[in-house]
Amino acid sequence: MREFEFNLSMEELEKRTHKDYLMTKKMLKADAPEYLELAQGDREALKHLVKAAYILEKINMQIDCHHNLEFKAFLEREIEKGNKQAELTKILFDAQKGINAIDTMSNKINLAKGIVEMPGKGVYPEDLSKEEFHAILTKMLNEGKTEEVKKILTQRSVVERDGEYLKGTDYIDKFKNDFAKMADELELASKVSTNSDFNEYLELQAKALRTADPMLDAYADKKWATLQDTPLEFTITRENYEDEMTGTIVENKELSELLEKHRISPIPKDFLGGRVGIVNKKGTEALMAIKQYLPTLAQNMPFSDEYEQNINPNQDAKQTMVDVDLVAVTGDVGEYRGGITLAENLPNDDKLSLTIGGGRRNVYHRQIRFISDMKKLQERLDEILDKEQHQYYLDEADHWFTIGHENAHSLGPKKACETLGKYRNIIEENKADMGALAFVDLLTELGMYTEEQRKQIIVTTIADNFLKSKPTLSQAHRVRTVMQNKYFAERGAYDIIDGKIHVNIEKVVPIAKEMLSEIVRIQIEGDFEKAEKYVLDNFIWTDNLELIAQKLQKINKTLNGRTESELAQKLLKE
């Protein structure tokens, strides 16, 4: 049994776990009416789905960091001995779901001394440098080990040393026992849940967890993306924002050419999350209003005649969307690291299901978007936004913008843009934001929004786009906001007057259209150097950004966040 040394002092731990510095997002309570109103079969199914999601969390901890499970066991032993430092460290460990994370100020948080976050997280050998990684792959390709390289560079493998070479093992084979237990729970849920479509999906997903075959995942994803009228929500999220090793390959021209010659695409590794919830019918009806406009938006995307996109203007949009009351978010989707996701549009472009005719599905997280402290919100507005424009700030408008953002992921080039390397996700997230803003005027003309709502979306989005601190380049979701702020400021979308943001409402949408065109052009061309130049030219922390950041820091002391899942914890014990 390994021993660890604590990295954070008692003073630091007491500060970070104090309610003023630790935000709590509350999932459904044990007596939530949404739960009590479910049919008995769905309540029984929910218990199995929650158990499956927490098994997945254990798997993801291992691909996140080689030492997570050992450290968790160490903390539990120390807590039993009455170690207060271990108790407080465990609160942060459970919140960020791992040893290493980043806080809301973009500071790296390492809970165990000597264990730092690696570019390859837990999916590559800890002692593997970028240079050695490239050299081994080059050697293997030159020696004809093409199939072995394919297994290393798939998005669903753990890579280990194999003598002087590397070998990739599919997740399903690597974590066979735990995935089998997950499959058991999904099958039990499928026997009692009241919705036949949902049950069919659970059976397909269970099958995919027992056999290492990407096509089985594709069938499950394809079915999942059609689910619209189900009482329950269960998702295995697979997104590759965390892997910073695979994306470095495009920086090595010799290796990139070799891979192209052998028709191998280096796709970053997936990290796994579990989402369990109850579909909110009223919230879902409101979401569906935008669906009729998606083909029109697809036609209006920049350079739309130069590429294929997920939304075909001539067909019914293969896009379902649901608003969900959350019971549990586990693994990758539940990690509170600087922030936590409001919604997701899946499967991503690199997934096989999209090549076999599958669509995409948006899931919105009600409990995560709720504002718990309206007084704090008003303090923030008083400090940073021109008083005359407070009338246009509306919390709900942030949700409308998020809907636009998630749907914009389905617009634009369908290819996954792997050639953009470490800038791929930044560019894609930027595209989704600019898509959401660029179409506000068109959707107002079409009747989706009123003139008042149009102004609310524009002002709320610009005001919310200011951060408490400069992010690191690995934070795709935050880097893009810095880029947008610089771009918008230079073109007059807003001014800072007497230390307050004044939004020039009529300028915002035309500027968003301009940025959207530039981003889509980069995605079409797939040129790494152009993407790098675009990001670095715009990712500049200006004096005005620092001015607003200082004000935000005074109002909002939060450093870390966590989720509290009362209903899920109750169901785990049943």
N, C-alpha and C positions, 0 to 999 in steps of 0.2 A: 504494500500500500504506500503510494507516493505521498510525501509531505511537500507542502508549498509554503512560500513566504508571502505574507500579505503585502500588497503594493501601496494601498491607501492607508493613511494614518487614521486613528480613531477620530480625530478632529475633522478630517476630510469626510469620513464616512458619516459622521453625525450630521454634518452640514448637508451632504448630498441626499440623505434619507429623510431629512426634515420636510414637512409638508410644503414649506415655502419654495423648496428647491426640487421636489420630486412630484411631478404631475401624475395624477391617476385617472385613467380612462376606464370607466366602469361598464363592463359587459352586462348582460341581462342578470337580474337578481333571481334567487331561487323561487320566489313567489311572483315572478313577472307574469302579468296577464297574458302576454303573447305566448308564454309556455303553457299556462294553465288552460288556455282556450284550444290547444292542439288536441286532435283526436288521440285516443290512448295509444294506438299503434305508432303514431309519429313521436309521441313522448318516449316510447320504448326505443324507437329507432335512434332518437337523439342521443340516448345514453351510449349506444355503440359507436356513433359517429364521433362523439367527444373522446372516447377511449382511443379510437383510431388516430385522431388528430394529435393526441399527446404521445403516442408511439412514434409518430412522424417527427415530433419535436426532438425526441431522443436521437433519431437518425440524423437530423439536420445539425444537431450540436456537434456530431462527429465530423461532418464535412465542413463545418465552420472553423473548427480548431482542433488539432490533435489532442489537446489536453482538457477539453471541456468536461468530459464525463468524470475523469479522475479528480479534477478540481471540485466538481459538484459533490462527489463522494467525500472528499477531504473536508469541505465545509460542513457537511452533515455530521461527520464524526466530531468535528470541533464544537459544533453547536450542542451536541449531546453532552460534551464536557463542560458546557456553560460559557464557552468563549464568545464574548460580546462582539468582538471584532469580526468573527466568522458570521455571526447573526446579521450584522449590518451589511457585510460584504455579500451575503446570500440574497439580500433584498435587491441589490444592484445586479447581481448575477441573474436572478430570475427576471428582472425587468429587461435587461439587454440580451438575455438568453445566451450568455457566453462570457468568457473571460475578457475579451477585447471588444471595444465599441468606440463610439464617438459621442460626445454630449451635444447639447443644443448650442453650445458656443464653439463647436467644431474642434474641441480638444479631444485628443485620444485618451481613452480610459482603459487602463490595464489593471485588472484586479489582482493578478499574481505577478510577483517580481520576476523579471527575466523572461517572461513570456509575452512577446509582442506579436502584433498582427502581421502575418506574412502575405505577400501578393497572391500566393496560391492557396491561402487559407488552410483548410484541412484536406483539400482534394489533390494536393501535390506534396511530395516529400518536403519536410520542413527545411532541409539543408540544400534544396535545389535552387541555384541562382538562375536568373533569366538567361545568362550567357551559356551556362551548362545545359539548360533545357533546350536551347536552340541547337547547340552542338550535338547533343544526343539524338535529337530528331533528324538532323541533317545526316548524321552517321547511319542511322537506321534506314533512312530512305535510300541512301547510296548503297546500302547492303541488301536492298530488296525487301526489307521488312515493312512493306506497305500496309498490310492488314493490321499489324501490331500498332502502327502509327494511327490508323483510323480509329482503333479502340481507345487510344490515348486522347485523341482530339474530339471525341464525341462529347456532347454536353451532359451525358449521363454516366460518366465513369469516374472512379477514384484512381489516381495514378500513383504507382509505387515503384521503387527501384527493383530492377531485375538484373543483378550483376552490373555490367557496364551499360546496360540499357534501362529502359523504362517499360512498364506494362500498365495497361488500363483495364480495370475490372468494372463491369456494369454495376450501378448502384444496387440493382435487384439481387445480383449474386453476392455482392459485398455485405449487404445487410439482410440476407435471406430470411433469417428467423423473425426479425422484427417486421419485415414487410409481409410475411406470412400471417403474423398475428393481426396486422392491420387488415389484411384481406378477410380474415375470419370475422372481424368486427363489421366490416362493410357487408358481408354476406348475411350476417345476423340482422343487420339493419334493413336489408332489402327484403327480408321475409316478413317484416311487420309494418314497414312504412306504407302509407295509404295511397301513394302515387305510383302508378305503373311505370311511367317515363323515368322517374327518379330511381326506381328500383332497377330498371334496365341499366341505367348509368352506373349504379353502385356495383352491379354484377360485372360489367365490363371493366370497371376500375379495379375490382378485386382480382380479376383474371390478370390484369396488367401488373399487379404487385407480386404475382407468383412466378412469372416467367420473364426473363430479360429479353424482351422483344419490343423495340420502339413502335412497331406497328400496332401492338395491343394498346399502348398509350394513346396512339393516334385515334383508334376506334373509340376509346373512352372519352378523349377530348372532343371528338366530333359530336358524340351524343350529349356531353355536358353543355356544349355551346348551343344546343337547341332548347335547353330547359327554360321554360318561361313561367308556367303556371304550376309550380310545386310549392307545397307548404314549407319544406325544409331546404336548406342550402348546405352542401358539403363540397369543398374544393381542395384539391392538392395544387397549390401554386408552384410553378416552376419558372423561376426568373434568374437571369445570370448577371445581375449587377455587381455581385460580390467578387467574382473571379477577376483578379488583376494580372494574372499570369498569362493565360491563353491569348489575350488581346495583344500582347507584346510581339507576337509572331510577325505581324504585318510590318514591324519596324526592321525586320531582317529580310532584305531583298532576296538573297540566295535561297533561304529556306522557303520564302513565300513562292518563289518561282518553282521550286521542287514540288511543293504541295499542289500548286496549280497544275503542274505536269501530270501528277497522279490523281488529279480531281478530288482532292481532299480539302474540305472547308474547315478551318480551325474555329470551332464554335465554343465560346466560353461555357464553363460548367454551370449547370442549374443548381440553385439552392432551393430547398423544399420547405413549403409552409402549408399549414392546415387552417381552413376556415370552416367554422360550423355556425349555422344561424337559422333563423326563422324568417321566411320571406314576408316583408311588410307589403300588403296588397295596395294600400292607399299610396304609399311612397313609390311603388313600382308603376302604378298608373300614371303618375306625374312624369316619371322618367320616359315612358313610352311615347310621350308627345313628340319627341325629337326624331323618332325613327322614320317617319314619313319624309323627312327632309334630307336624310342621309344621301340618297342618290344624287340630289341636287348639289349638295356640298361636294360630293366626289367629282362631279363635273366641273365645279368651280375651283378645284385644287390647282395650284400652279403647275404648268407643263403636263396637264393630265393626259395628253395624247402621247406622252413619251414612255409611259410605264403602265404596268398592270397594278391595280390596287384591290384590296379586299372587298370594298363595296363596289359592285357593278351597277353603274347608273341605269342599265336596262333591265335589271332584275330586282326582285324584292331583296332588301338588304339582309344578308345573313348575320344578323346582329341581335342578340337577345340582351335584356338588361333587367336587373332586379335590385330593389332596395332591401337591405337585410338588417334585421336586428341580430346583433352578434351574441353568440353564446361563448365562443372561444376563438382566439386567433393564436396559433402556435407556430413554432419554428420561424422560418424566414419572414412570414407575413406578420408575425406578432412581436418581432424584435423591436424594442423601443431604442433606436440608435440615432440620436439627433432629432428624430421624428418618427411618425408611424403612418402608414398609408391610409388615405381616405377612400380609395376605390381602386379597382384593377380591371384592366381590359386584357383578357387572355383568350386563347393561347397566343403567345408572341410569334412574330414572323418566322422564327427559326424552327418552329414546331411542325412536325410531319403532318398533323391533321389538316393543316391549311392546304397541303398539296393533294389531299384526297377529297376535296370538296367541302371540308369543314368550315364553319363560320367562327365568329368570336362572341364573347359574352362579357358584359360589364356587370360587376357586382359592387354596390355602394355600401359603405360601412356607416350605419346610422350612429352607433354609440361613439365612434371616433370623431365624427364631425360635430357632435353637439358641443356647444359652448357652455361650460359649467359656471363661468364667472362673468356675468354681463357688466359688473362694476369695473372689473379689470379692463374689459374691452373698451368701455367708455373712456377710461383713463388713457389708454393707448391712443384713441382717436384725438382726444384733447391735446395730447403731446405732439402728434406727428402729422395730423391732417387739417388742412385749411377748414376753419369752422363752417364756412359757407357750404362746404361740400359734405358735411356730416349727413345732410339729408339724403345723400345718395349712397351712403355706406349701409349695406344690409348683409347680415351674416348669411342669409339664405342665398344671396347672390354668389357667394363663394362656392356653394353647392352647384349652382347653375353653371358656373365656370368649370368646375370639376367634371360635370357631365360633358361639356364641350371638349375638354381635354381628353377624356377617356375615348370618346367617339373619334376624335382626331387621330388617335393611334391606328384606327382602321382606315384612315385616308392616307394618300401619298404612296410612294413606292412600296410594293409588296415584299421585295427582296429584303433580307435581314441586314444588309450593309456591313457584313463582317470585316470588310476591307478598311473600315474606319477605325478599327482597333479600339483603343481605350476611349476614343471620343464618340463611339457609336451611340452609347446610351445618352450622353449629354445632348447630342444632335437630335436624337429621337424625342427626348423629353421636351426639348426646345420646340420642336415641330408641333408637338401636341398642344403646348401652351399657345403658340402663335395661331394654330388652327382654331383653338377655342375663341381667341380674340378677333381674328381676321373675319370670322363669319357672323359676328354679332349684328352688324348692320343688315346683312342679307336675311338672317333669321327674323329680324324685326320687320323687314319688308314682307316676309312670307307669313307673318302673323304669330310666330312662336313667342316673341317677346313684345311687350308694350314699349313705348318710348321711355317711360319711367324705368322699366326693368333694364333697358339697354344702358341707360346712364348708371344704374346701380351696379351692373356687371363691370363696366369699365372702371368706375371709381374704386369699387371694392377690390378688384384685381390689382390695380396699380398700388393701392395702399397696402395690400397684403404681401406685395412682392419684395418688401424691404426686410432684411434679415438682421438678427442680433449680432452676427459676427461673420467674418469672411470664411467661407467654407474651404475645404481642401478639394483638389481636383478629382478625388475619388467619389465625391458626393454629387452624382449626376443631377439629382433633383434640385440641388441648391446652386450648383454652378450655373445652371441655365438662368436662374433668376438674376444673378449678378450680371450675366451677359445682356439680358433684356433691359435691366435698369440703365446700363451704360448706353446701349443702343437707343433706348427711348429718350434718355436725357439729351443726347446729342442731336436728336431730331425734333425736340420740343414737345414730346408727349406729356411731360410734366415739368414743373419748375419747383425749386425749393425757395420759398419766400418767407423770410423771418423764421427760418428753421422748420417750416411746415411744408408738406407736399401739397401742391396745387395741380390737379389733373386738368390738362387741356383736352377736354373730352372729345372734341371733334377730330383731333389729330391722332388719337390712339389706334383706331382701326386701320387707317391707311398705312401707318408705320408697321403695324403687326403684319399686314399683307406683304409689305416689302421684306421684312425679316423672314417670313414664311417662304417666300420665293427663293431667297438665298439659301435657306436650309434645305429645301427640297432639291435644289440644284446640286448641292453637295452630296445628298443621298443618291441622286441619279448617277453622278460621276464616280462616286465611291473612292475618291482620291484621299488617302490618309493625310498627305501633307497639306492639302487644302483645308481639310477638316481641322487639323491641328492649328493652322494659321487663323482660321475663323474663330475657334474657341479662344485661343490665347490673345487675339486682338481685342476680343470683347470681354473676356474674363478679367476685368480690372476693377479693383476695389477703390472707388473714388472717394474724395473728401466728403461729398454729400451722403454717400452710403455709410461712411463712418459716423457722420453727424447723427443720422437717424438711428443707427445701431446703438450709439451711446444712450440715446433717449429710451429705446426699447429695453435695454439692459436695466435701466433704473426701475422701469415698471414691472418687467417680467424677470423674476430671479430664477426661474426654472432652469435646472441644469440637466436633469434626467427625467424620464417618464416611465410609466409601467401600466399594465392592464390588470384589472381585478375581475376575476371571472367566478362569481359566487355560484351561479347555476351550474356551470361546468364542474366546479369542484365537488358539488353535491352529487352530480351524476356519476363522477368518477368513482365514488364510494359505493354506488348501488350495485 
